[in-house]
Amino acid sequence: MSLKPADLWRTNSSRLLLIFGALFALWCAALIGVIQWNTTRYLSNIVDLKLDNLQRYFTTLDRERLREAIKATEAFDLRDVLSHGVFDRNGKLLMGNLASIPPELPLDGAVHLLTDGVQRTSGYHAQRARGIAVYLTSGELLVLVRDTSVIDAVGAIIWRAMLFGLPLIVVPGLIGALLLSRGPRRRVQAIEAAVQPIMRGDLRRRLPVSGHGDELDLLAGIVNTMLVEIERLMGEVKGVCDNIAHDLRTPLTRLRAQLHRLQLETPADDTRAALIERTIGDADALLDRFRALLRISELEDMHRRAGFAEVDLVATLKHVREIYAPLAEDKQIEFALETPTKVPAVRGDPHLVFEALSNLVDNAIKFTPPQGTVRVHTTLDANGPRIDVIDNGPGIRACDRGAVVQRFYRGGTQPAEHGQGLGLAIVAAIVKLHSFGLEIGEGDGAGAKVSLMCWPPVDKAA
């Protein structure tokens, strides 16, 4: 698995910055909203107070003085924010610049918000306003209206400030998340690069530690400590197994030599001859098993990578066919090699690649009944060459496909066939050494299909 640019926003630092940035932006929006609400309420109270004071003053004047006061008010209203009018009981305008009583204004002597504006003698005034209507002692109705253009302008300024300010908060937060995430992202990529050899079995590798002492360093330190202990335990187990296999080979070889000598000294018609021959066979099987174990141990040593070179797969497959064609012919098995004329070379150990393919073909021929078929089919996928060894034998049960690559596991093989259970284990060790892929499935209708993908396997967890 490799980090993609889209994964940048999944890092903890990016998430924390985005979360705190979003919370800060919401807090700023709420703060600006409270400021705007309080400012609007304060200015509205001022307008209401002015209207109330003005109506109190107008209600104390007689008819002539009221007319003069209204004219004076119009003269001083340079910003044209005040509308006023005196109406008779029938709603007819007697004086002022209001053409009619605003229909949404209650006649209760209190200040109310007029959202639809007012109709003046000079035309319709659509600006929102606040108005009051009171009855004079003469029974006439005094209406005073003051628009809220100043209040609305202040509110618009505050909201524009929020709209302009939020990007100044969000954009630096996003840039900060991007910059702060680059360091952890590079460190995760370095850890990933160090993990790949460990996944291939090189337990001597360690995860890089930056020295910052943060969470990644603590985690890397814990994993490194664990790798040290795992390497020690694996080394001890491997050493014990290798020593046992190596030490037992000498007495077994000596035992076989003595049995062979005894066989030569025993007449062919002696009843002990058959017993000696079976014992020699058992000794040979044990020696083959110990040799296979030591072979797997040798393959698990990553130092073999130093001898990698370009491997010609076509030539290797032809060599395998030349060796196993007579064996297939003896068992009356059709052995076919299907490969393109040009297959790109892969990097690896030529002898080990040959050994892996030989083991796969040997297993296929071993478990295929007479008159059967074994096909080695090569294709070129987008990732590289793929070699399928297909037979029509009993096949490998789905429940056994993950275990047949383990040492000494034979699963559902035919009882008549005696194997060591190490052939596919050797193949798996070679595949792991080369970072190839190994897939075990079902052939065409029956039998087994073992595929060797000459490219690193895909990490399904990614």
C-alpha positions, 0 to 999 in steps of 0.5 A: 500500500502506498499513500496517494495525494487523496490520502493526505487528508486522512492523516491525523494532523490534517483531520485535527486542523480541519476539525479545529478550523471548522470549529473556529469558523463556526465560532467566528460565524456565531460570534459575528452573528451575535454582533450583528444581532446586537448591533441591529437591536441597538440601532433599532432601539435608537430608531424606536426611541427617536420615533417615540420622542418625535410622536410625543412632541408632535402630539403636544402641538396644535394644528398650525404648529404641527404643520410647521413642525412637519415641514421643518422635519422634512427640511432637515431630513436630508437623507430622506429616511423619514415619512410622516402623515396626518390622516382624518378618520376616513384615512384621507391625507391631511398633511405630510408625504405619506400617501396612505396609512401602511396596511401592515402597521397596527394603530396601537401607538407602538413601534412596528417593523414594516417589511414592505416599505411605504407608499409616499406621495412622490412614489413607492418607497420600498426600503424596510422601515419602522413605524408608529401610529397614534391618535391626536386629541383632535381624533386625527391619526398621526403616522411616523415612519423611519426607514432602516437603511442605516441598520440594514447597511450596518448588517450588510457590512458585518455579513460581508466582513464574515464572508470575506473573513471566513476564506481568510480563516479556512484557506490558511487552515487548509494550507496549514493542513497540507504543509503539516501533513507532508512531514508525517506523510513522508515518514509513513512512506519511509516506514512503508518502504522499510516494512516491505523487506520485513514482509518478505522475511528480512527481519534484520530491517528496522523501521526508521525513527526521526528522533522527534519523540512523537507518536510515530517514533514511539510506534516505530520503537515498539515495532523495532523492539518486537522485531528484535525479539522476533528475529531472535526467536526465529533465529533460535528456532531456525538454528535448532531445526537446521542443526537437527536436520544437518546432524541427522543427515550424517548418521542417516547417511552412515546407516544407509551406507551400512544397509547398502553394504549389508544388501550387497552381502545378502543373497537375493533369495534371502527373505531379509533382502526385501526388508533391507531394500525397504529400509534403504528406501525409508532412509533415502526418503528421510535424507530427501526430507532433510535435504528439502528442509535445509533447502527451504532454510537456504532459500529463506536467507535473503542474501540469495538476492545478491545473485539475481540476474535476468531470467529468460522464462521461455528458455527456462520453460522449454528446459523444464519441458525437455526434462519432464516430457519423458516422465509424462510420456511414461505415465501416458500423460499429454504434456503441453507447453503454451507460451508466446514467442516473446516473454519479457525477462524477469529479475531473479535467480535462474536456478531457483526459478527453474526449480520452482517451475520444475516442482510445479510440473513435477507435482502436476504429473505426479497427481495426474492419472494416466491418459490425463493432460498437463498444460503449462500456459503462459500469458502476459498480464498488465503487471508482467508474465503469468505462468499457469500449470494446469492438470486434470488430476484430483485437484486441491480442495479449497480448504487446503489451498492455503495450507499446501504451501506449508511444510509437510502438509499433504492434505487431500492427496491420493493415498497411492502417492507418497510425497514429502509435503515439501515441494510446494513449500520450496516453491513458496519459499522461492516465490517469497524470495523473488517477491512473486505471487503464487495462486492456487485454484481450480483447473478447467472443470477439474484438477488443479491450477497453480499460477506463478505471477512474476510480479509482486502480489497485490496487497488486498488490505490496501 
